[in-house]
Amino acid sequence: MEFLYGVLAVTIIVVFYIAVSYQNDKTEVPEGCQEAYNEAQNCSACGSKNSCGIRKAIIEMKETKL
């Protein structure tokens, strides 16, 4: 019975993740962020698309015009 609870918990987490990802893909980019969004999509500095500190720093520097 404990195994069934574990499988159920993992299934719920996976379904929740898929639903949130789907909704996130449907969300439009805000008007003022279109250029930064396009630059971030074309970034090929490394394989990380979600947690890139270098990319975030570059975007912040461009916004503050350093």
C-alpha positions as CSV (number, residue, x, y, z in Angstrom):
1,M,0.0,0.0,0.0
2,E,2.9,2.4,0.7
3,F,4.2,1.8,-2.8
4,L,0.9,2.8,-4.2
5,Y,1.0,6.1,-2.3
6,G,4.5,6.8,-3.6
7,V,3.4,6.1,-7.2
8,L,0.4,8.3,-6.7
9,A,2.5,11.2,-5.3
10,V,5.0,11.0,-8.2
11,T,2.2,10.9,-10.7
12,I,0.5,14.0,-9.2
13,I,3.8,15.9,-9.3
14,V,4.5,14.9,-12.9
15,V,1.0,15.9,-14.0
16,F,1.3,19.2,-12.2
17,Y,4.6,19.9,-13.8
18,I,3.3,19.1,-17.3
19,A,0.2,21.3,-16.7
20,V,2.3,24.3,-15.5
21,S,4.8,23.9,-18.4
22,Y,1.9,23.9,-20.9
23,Q,0.3,27.0,-19.4
24,N,3.7,28.7,-19.3
25,D,4.2,28.0,-23.0
26,K,0.8,29.6,-23.8
27,T,1.6,32.8,-21.9
28,E,2.6,35.7,-24.1
29,V,5.7,37.8,-23.5
30,P,5.0,41.2,-22.0
31,E,5.3,44.2,-24.4
32,G,8.5,45.6,-22.8
33,C,10.3,42.3,-22.6
34,Q,10.1,41.1,-26.2
35,E,13.7,42.1,-27.2
36,A,15.2,40.6,-24.0
37,Y,13.1,37.4,-24.6
38,N,14.4,37.1,-28.2
39,E,18.0,37.6,-27.0
40,A,17.6,35.0,-24.3
41,Q,16.1,32.4,-26.7
42,N,19.2,32.8,-29.0
43,C,21.8,32.5,-26.3
44,S,24.1,29.6,-27.0
45,A,26.8,30.2,-24.4
46,C,26.1,26.9,-22.7
47,G,23.5,24.2,-22.5
48,S,21.6,25.8,-19.6
49,K,18.5,27.7,-20.6
50,N,16.7,28.2,-17.3
51,S,19.4,29.1,-14.7
52,C,22.1,31.0,-16.5
53,G,23.7,33.6,-14.2
54,I,25.8,35.0,-17.0
55,R,22.8,35.6,-19.3
56,K,21.0,37.4,-16.5
57,A,24.0,39.6,-15.8
58,I,24.3,40.6,-19.4
59,I,20.6,41.4,-19.6
60,E,20.9,43.6,-16.5
61,M,23.9,45.3,-17.8
62,K,22.1,46.1,-21.1
63,E,19.1,47.5,-19.1
64,T,21.3,49.8,-17.1
65,K,23.5,50.6,-20.1
66,L,26.8,49.7,-18.6
